[in-house]
Every structure is written in structure tokens, then in C-alpha cells.
């Protein structure tokens, strides 16, 4: 019968196989940690009808096989796993149901049951000896003193995994993959063309990301895996965020920004709770922006939110509008000197306004504005930006009620003739000033709702 033999230097105590949770691999740099992976693999083999044998490398030439024994629990029947060691039958405390719910395969993530089985066996061998060997064989399985060997029947699924081991174990690739960038949180790799991006943990494949495509492959050192080596999207996003936030390579960050501009809905786009960490490398991201898009580039919201006037002003000024995901725009705008489209076209637009000194503004409007201004600012406190200057303007054409720019907020002296309240306009323009977000954007909505939420009493 054709099988796969996984061999590593060192013998294995039988107790390490028998005892649930027993492990010799606790410590930094190890793949395994729970002491249950081999048990999951054995149970999966028994459920799937796959033969598996272990030669622990002791002086007696022991070969361990696995069988089952029915155990009745009231009206329920379970299959206890039994280790057959020579003529002895050793009843274990685990059943073939171990991993049944998590080891069904996840085709949408590129995970099969065969891979899960082989992963545990090869990972154990690599943890014990980095010179572990994996090979197909039709020869009889023979013990060898001082070497742990696991023989597993080769199914078509397992053969596919064995023939592509470098895609599953980075350290077993025929040609080592050089990372684009590396930090203590993990490494980022070029994604090979024609396949989904892959996530690895300490060099071992975890899952593919297909629905919301990753721009790169990642080998993560800080991924919080479950005992079945699964991870949810939020933990995955946080781990990827930790890698990106520690990158200091302008060239790599430039590649990321270019990818985000082409694919703004990518997995890396939604930084959510960890966007603040990008402030640690804001200077490098600023340089990466210029490298990626050139000196004429300015940050822009989605084109659907750009008014015709702004679009015309951008074209006349020779600026290139670069659209990036909202979280990245916020960090680039708030923490670096990357020019925003507003700054690039403000002068062209504002030249059409008739600016009015505060003391010449209509008294009733000036009094109402000054009365409401401090109260409106309180809605957005505390904020890192300085208090903006209050200005007034008149516009012969158009119905612009307010405007915000770097250092000031302005309201129209024609405002009192409009049905919209002065307080509402001040709140909106202050929100634009403090958040930097454009009209009709999700980031503006998030900023306003967060400001409202701070005013709602929290039950004690």
C-alpha cells in the first residue's frame, strides 16, 4: 500500500501520543502548543478510513496502530480510540469525534481534511527536527531506533498536499521565498499570480482569503489561532495590521498603497480598530505615497462625492486624484503632509467668494453664530486640532451655506434666508474640519455618530 512517511530525528515517548494535552513543544518558535494536534489527526484518519501508524523510535522497534472500541453513554454510542502497541491495547481518553466539527474541510479557505491531517504530522516533525523528511513510499514500514516515523496511507488528497508541500510549509519550498518586508509580527510576500492570497502562521498554511482578496501573502508570527488552527477575520485583520504598522520600508509601503488604489475593497483596506497604529510609521507612509503616485498626487474621496467644481479645479491645477480606502485617507491626512484634494483646489473655489470681516457681518447672524460656536465645538471635544477661526462670506451664485478648510470654518451671510439652521451648518462644517472627511462619506457619518454617542449617558 502506497503511503507517506514523515521522519524526524529523536524518539517520542508513547505517553506523548497517549495523553491528551501532553506536549513537549511549549516555547517561542514552535508550531504546535496544545498537545492535541496528533490526536485530531488520528481521529480524522479513523473517521475517514485512512490507515496511520507510528514508529516512536524506541529500542524495541515498536509500531503503534490505531483502532476503535464502542462505548455506550446512555442512549449515545461513541468510538473510543485505542492504541495497539504490539499485543497490548491501550484505551485512550479520546474518541473519533475529536475535531469532527472543525475538521470537515473549508473549501472556501483552501483547507481540506487531508491537509489538516498532514499538517499536524509534519508540524510535529518540524518542531522536533528542522531536518524532517517527507517522502512517498511503497516499501514496508520499518522502525528505526532514534528516529520518530509516521506512516500515513496516501489518498489522492494527501498526494496533492505532498506534491505541493512548499505551498503549505514555507520552510519546505524548493526555492526559499524572499519576503518583501519583515517585522517581529510577521512577513509580507509577493502573491504568486493565478491563485488566492494565503495566510501562514510561523511558516505553516492556515487559510486562503478569497471573498475579499488580500493584496499579498502573509506569514504571521502574532496570529491568535484556535486549537483547530482556525482564525476569524477580525483577529486576522489585527495581525496583518500589526505587520503593516511596523513596516519601515518605503518601497514596500508604496506597493501596498498602489494595490489599495487599484483595489480599494481589498482585505487590507479596512483597518478598523487598528488604524491608529499606522501613525507609528506615518512618515514612511507619506514618503511611500509620493513614491507611488508622484508629487502631483492628492488624496481624494470616491469620485462619486466630488462636485463638478472640485473636479474642474483638480483638472485645471494639474493634480492627480488618488482614491484610497477611508481609513488610509484618514491616517495620511491627519498624521502626515500628504496633500488633500481640498487643499489642492480650495483657492480656486474660494476665489469666487466675497469674504466679509467679522465686524461687517449682519449683527443678528454674527451674534447667533458666535453664541452657537462654542456649544457646537463641545460636540467634538476632545480633538487634537486647534480651535478653528470663524469666518463669514457672501456668494453671488450658488447655495453654499458653509465651508471648512485648514484653520477655519466659515458660514454664509445669506444663511438666514435659508431654511436650514445655523447650528446645523456649524456642526457640519466643524465635523468636516475635525474629521477631514468629505460630504456623503462613511467616515463623516462615523465621526458624527461617534460624537453623538459621547453625549449619550452610559448606564452605571
C-alpha positions in Angstrom: 0.0 0.0 0.0 1.4 3.4 -1.0 2.0 5.8 1.9 3.7 8.9 3.0 6.5 8.6 5.6 7.3 11.6 7.8 10.6 11.1 9.6 12.5 13.2 12.2 15.5 12.8 14.5 14.6 11.8 18.1 12.4 9.2 19.7 8.9 10.0 21.0 7.6 8.8 24.4 4.4 6.7 24.0 2.8 8.9 26.7 3.1 11.9 24.4 0.9 10.1 21.9 -1.5 8.6 24.5 -2.1 11.6 26.8 -4.5 14.3 25.7 -2.9 17.7 26.1 0.6 16.4 26.6 3.2 18.4 24.6 7.0 18.9 24.7 6.8 21.9 22.4 5.9 24.8 24.6 8.0 27.8 23.8 8.8 30.5 21.3 9.2 29.5 17.6 7.3 26.2 17.9 4.4 25.5 15.5 2.4 23.3 18.0 1.5 24.2 21.5 -1.7 22.4 22.6 -0.7 18.8 22.7 -3.8 17.8 20.7 -2.9 18.1 17.1 -1.8 14.5 16.6 -4.9 13.3 18.4 -7.1 15.3 16.0 -5.2 13.8 13.0 -5.6 10.2 14.3 -9.4 10.8 14.9 -9.8 12.3 11.4 -8.0 9.3 9.9 -10.2 6.8 11.7 -13.3 8.7 10.6 -12.1 8.8 7.0 -10.8 5.2 6.8 -7.2 6.2 6.4 -4.5 4.0 7.9 -1.9 5.6 10.1 1.0 4.0 12.0 3.7 5.5 14.3 7.1 4.2 15.0 8.3 6.2 18.0 11.9 5.2 17.6 12.5 3.3 20.8 14.9 0.4 21.2 12.2 -2.3 21.0 11.2 -1.4 17.4 7.6 -0.6 18.5 4.9 0.2 15.8 1.7 1.8 17.1 -1.5 1.2 15.2 -4.9 2.7 16.0 -8.3 1.0 16.3 -11.7 1.9 17.9 -13.8 0.5 20.7 -17.5 1.2 21.1 -18.5 2.9 24.3 -22.2 3.5 25.2 -23.1 6.6 27.1 -26.8 6.2 27.9 -28.6 6.2 24.5 -25.4 7.5 22.8 -22.6 5.5 21.2 -19.1 6.9 20.8 -16.0 5.3 19.4 -13.1 5.4 21.8 -9.6 5.5 20.1 -7.5 2.5 21.1 -3.7 2.4 20.6 -2.5 -1.0 19.5 1.1 -1.4 20.8 2.4 -4.8 19.8 0.0 -7.2 21.6 -1.3 -4.6 24.0 -4.4 -2.5 23.5 -4.2 0.9 25.3 -7.5 2.6 25.7 -7.1 6.4 25.3 -9.4 9.1 26.8 -10.4 10.5 23.4 -12.8 9.5 20.7 -13.1 9.7 16.9 -15.4 12.7 17.4 -12.4 14.9 18.2 -12.3 17.7 15.6 -15.4 16.4 13.8 -16.9 19.9 13.7 -13.8 21.8 12.8 -12.1 19.2 10.6 -14.8 18.9 7.9 -12.7 20.9 5.4 -13.3 24.5 4.4 -13.1 24.7 0.6 -13.7 28.5 0.5 -10.5 28.8 2.6 -8.4 26.2 0.6 -8.5 23.8 3.6 -9.1 20.1 3.2 -9.3 17.3 5.8 -6.2 15.7 4.1 -4.2 18.8 4.6 -5.3 19.1 8.2 -4.1 15.6 8.9 -0.7 16.1 7.1 -0.3 19.5 8.7 -0.3 18.1 12.2 2.1 15.2 11.4 4.6 17.4 9.5 4.4 20.2 12.0 5.3 17.8 14.9 8.3 16.6 12.9 9.5 20.1 12.1 9.1 21.1 15.7 11.4 18.2 16.8 13.9 18.5 14.0 14.2 21.1 11.2 15.7 18.4 9.1 12.5 16.4 9.0 11.9 14.3 5.8 8.7 13.7 4.0 8.5 11.1 1.2 6.2 8.8 -0.6 6.9 5.1 -0.4 5.6 1.7 -1.4 8.1 -0.2 0.8 7.2 -1.8 4.1 7.1 0.5 7.1 10.1 -0.3 9.3 11.0 1.2 12.7 14.4 2.9 13.1 15.9 3.5 16.6 16.4 7.2 17.4 14.0 8.4 14.7 10.3 9.0 15.0 8.4 8.0 11.9 4.7 8.4 11.0 3.3 6.4 8.0 0.0 7.5 6.6 -1.9 5.9 3.7 -1.6 8.2 0.7 -5.0 9.3 -0.7 -5.4 11.5 -3.8 -6.0 14.5 -1.4 -2.9 13.7 0.6 -0.8 13.2 -2.5 -1.8 16.6 -3.8 -0.6 18.1 -0.5 2.7 16.2 -0.5 3.4 17.2 -4.1 2.9 20.9 -3.2 4.5 21.0 0.2 6.2 24.3 -0.4 2.8 25.9 -0.8 1.8 24.6 2.6 5.1 24.8 4.5 7.2 27.8 3.6 10.3 26.2 5.0 9.9 23.2 2.7 9.7 25.1 -0.5 12.2 24.0 -3.2 13.2 27.7 -3.6 13.0 29.9 -0.5 10.6 32.7 -0.8 12.1 36.1 0.0 9.8 38.4 1.9 9.1 41.9 0.6 9.3 43.1 4.2 9.6 41.6 7.6 8.9 42.7 11.2 8.7 40.9 14.5 5.0 40.5 13.8 5.5 38.6 10.6 6.4 38.9 6.9 4.7 40.1 3.7 5.3 38.2 0.5 4.5 38.8 -3.2 1.4 36.8 -4.1 2.0 34.4 -7.0 -0.2 35.1 -10.0 -3.2 33.0 -10.6 -4.1 32.0 -7.0 -5.8 33.4 -4.0 -3.7 35.0 -1.3 -2.5 32.8 1.5 -2.1 33.2 5.2 0.6 31.3 7.1 1.4 31.1 10.8 5.1 30.5 11.6 5.5 29.2 8.1 2.5 26.8 8.1 -0.5 27.4 5.8 -3.7 28.5 7.7 -6.2 29.6 5.1 -6.8 31.4 1.8 -8.7 34.7 1.6 -10.9 34.7 -1.5 -14.1 36.8 -1.0 -12.3 40.0 0.0 -8.9 39.4 -1.7 -5.7 40.1 0.1 -3.1 42.0 -1.9 -0.2 39.9 -0.6 0.6 36.7 1.2 1.5 36.9 4.9 3.4 34.8 7.3 2.2 35.9 10.7 4.0 35.4 14.0 1.3 37.0 16.1 -1.8 35.2 14.9 -4.2 34.1 17.6 -5.2 30.6 16.3 -7.8 28.3 17.8 -6.8 24.8 18.9 -8.1 23.6 15.5 -5.8 26.2 13.8 -8.7 28.4 12.6 -8.8 32.2 12.9 -11.7 34.7 12.5 -11.5 37.7 10.2 -11.1 40.3 13.0 -8.1 38.5 14.5 -6.6 38.0 11.1 -7.1 41.7 10.2 -5.4 42.8 13.5 -2.4 40.5 12.9 -2.0 41.8 9.3 -2.3 45.4 10.7 0.4 44.7 13.2 2.8 43.7 10.4 1.9 46.7 8.2 2.1 49.2 11.0 5.7 48.1 11.8 7.0 48.3 8.2 9.6 50.9 7.7 10.3 50.1 4.0 9.1 53.0 1.9 9.3 50.7 -1.2 7.0 48.0 0.4 4.5 50.6 1.7 4.5 52.1 -1.8 3.5 48.8 -3.2 0.7 48.5 -0.6 -0.7 52.0 -1.5 -0.6 51.2 -5.2 -2.5 48.0 -4.6 -5.1 49.8 -2.4 -5.6 52.4 -5.1 -6.4 49.7 -7.7 -8.4 47.5 -5.3 -10.0 49.8 -2.7 -12.2 46.9 -1.3 -9.2 44.6 -0.6 -8.8 42.9 2.8 -6.0 45.4 3.8 -8.3 48.3 3.1 -10.4 48.1 6.3 -8.1 48.8 9.1 -10.9 49.5 11.5 -9.8 49.3 15.1 -6.0 49.3 14.4 -5.8 52.4 12.1 -4.3 54.4 14.9 -1.2 52.1 14.8 -0.4 53.4 11.4 0.5 56.7 13.0 3.7 55.0 14.1 5.0 54.9 10.6 3.1 57.9 9.2 6.4 59.5 7.9 7.3 56.4 5.9 3.7 56.2 4.5 3.9 59.8 3.4 7.1 59.1 1.5 5.6 56.0 0.1 2.6 58.0 -1.2 4.9 60.3 -3.2 6.9 57.3 -4.5 3.8 55.5 -5.6 1.9 58.4 -7.2 4.2 61.3 -7.7 4.4 64.9 -6.4 1.2 65.9 -8.3 -0.9 63.4 -6.4 -3.6 64.5 -3.9 -5.8 62.4 -1.7 -9.3 62.2 -3.0 -12.6 60.6 -1.7 -14.5 58.3 -4.1 -15.2 60.2 -7.4 -19.0 59.9 -6.7 -18.6 62.5 -3.9 -16.6 65.0 -5.9 -18.6 68.0 -7.0 -18.2 69.3 -10.6 -16.5 72.4 -9.3 -13.9 70.3 -7.4 -13.3 68.1 -10.5 -12.8 71.1 -12.7 -10.4 72.7 -10.2 -8.4 69.5 -10.0 -8.1 69.3 -13.7 -7.0 72.9 -14.1 -4.4 72.6 -11.3 -2.8 69.5 -13.0 -3.4 67.4 -9.9 -3.8 63.7 -9.9 -6.6 62.5 -7.7 -5.7 59.3 -5.8 -8.5 57.4 -4.2 -7.6 55.3 -1.2 -9.8 53.5 1.4 -11.3 55.7 4.1 -9.0 54.5 7.0 -5.9 55.1 5.0 -7.1 58.5 3.8 -7.7 59.5 7.4 -4.2 58.5 8.6 -2.5 60.1 5.6 -4.5 63.3 6.0 -4.2 63.6 9.8 -0.7 62.3 10.5 1.3 63.3 7.5 1.8 66.1 5.0 0.2 64.3 2.1 -2.0 66.9 0.4 -5.7 66.5 0.4 -7.8 67.3 -2.6 -9.5 70.1 -0.6 -6.2 71.9 0.0 -5.3 71.5 -3.7 -8.4 73.2 -5.0 -9.5 75.4 -2.1 -8.1 78.6 -3.6 -9.7 78.1 -7.0 -13.1 77.6 -5.4 -12.8 80.3 -2.7 -11.7 82.9 -5.2 -15.4 83.2 -6.1 -16.4 84.1 -2.6 -16.8 87.6 -1.2 -15.1 87.4 2.2 -16.6 89.7 4.9 -14.8 90.8 8.1 -16.5 89.6 11.2 -17.4 93.2 12.3 -19.2 93.8 8.9 -21.3 90.6 9.1 -25.0 91.2 9.8 -25.3 91.7 13.6 -28.1 89.1 14.0 -26.1 86.5 12.1 -22.8 87.3 13.9 -24.4 87.2 17.3 -26.2 83.9 16.6 -23.0 82.3 15.1 -20.8 83.4 18.0 -23.4 82.2 20.5 -23.6 78.8 18.9 -19.9 78.3 18.0 -18.6 77.2 21.4 -21.5 74.9 22.0 -21.0 73.3 18.6 -17.3 72.8 19.2 -18.1 71.0 22.5 -19.8 68.3 20.5 -16.4 67.3 19.0 -14.2 67.7 22.1 -11.7 66.5 22.8 -10.0 67.0 19.5 -6.3 67.2 18.5 -6.7 70.0 16.1 -6.6 73.6 17.3 -9.8 75.6 17.6 -10.7 76.9 14.1 -11.3 80.6 13.2 -14.9 81.6 12.5 -15.3 83.4 9.1 -18.2 84.8 7.0 -18.7 85.1 3.3 -21.1 86.0 0.5 -21.6 84.2 -2.8 -23.4 85.8 -5.7 -24.2 82.4 -7.2 -24.7 79.0 -5.7 -26.2 77.9 -2.4 -23.1 77.0 -0.3 -24.1 77.5 3.3 -20.7 76.7 4.9 -17.1 75.8 4.2 -14.3 74.4 6.3 -10.6 74.4 5.5 -7.2 74.4 7.2 -7.6 76.5 10.3 -11.0 78.0 9.8 -14.8 77.4 9.5 -17.0 79.8 7.5 -20.8 80.4 7.2 -22.6 82.3 4.5 -24.1 85.7 5.4 -27.0 84.7 3.2 -27.7 81.9 5.7 -30.6 83.5 7.5 -32.7 83.4 4.3 -32.2 79.6 4.2 -34.4 77.1 6.0 -31.5 75.1 7.3 -30.5 76.1 10.8 -27.3 77.9 11.6 -26.5 75.4 14.3 -26.8 72.5 11.9 -24.4 74.2 9.4 -21.9 75.0 12.1 -22.0 71.4 13.3 -21.5 70.0 9.8 -18.6 72.3 8.9 -16.9 71.7 12.3 -17.3 68.0 11.6 -15.6 68.5 8.2 -12.8 70.5 9.9 -12.1 68.0 12.7 -12.6 64.8 10.7 -11.3 65.9 7.3 -14.0 63.8 5.8 -15.9 64.9 2.6 -19.7 65.1 2.2 -21.6 61.9 1.7 -18.8 59.7 3.1 -19.0 56.9 5.6 -16.1 58.4 7.5 -18.1 61.7 8.1 -21.1 59.6 9.2 -18.9 57.6 11.6 -17.4 60.8 13.0 -20.8 62.4 13.6 -22.4 59.3 15.2 -19.3 58.8 17.4 -19.7 62.5 18.6 -23.4 62.0 19.3 -22.6 58.7 21.2 -20.3 60.6 23.5 -23.2 62.8 24.6 -25.4 59.8 25.5 -25.2 58.9 29.2 -23.8 55.4 29.8 -25.8 53.4 32.3 -23.9 52.7 35.5 
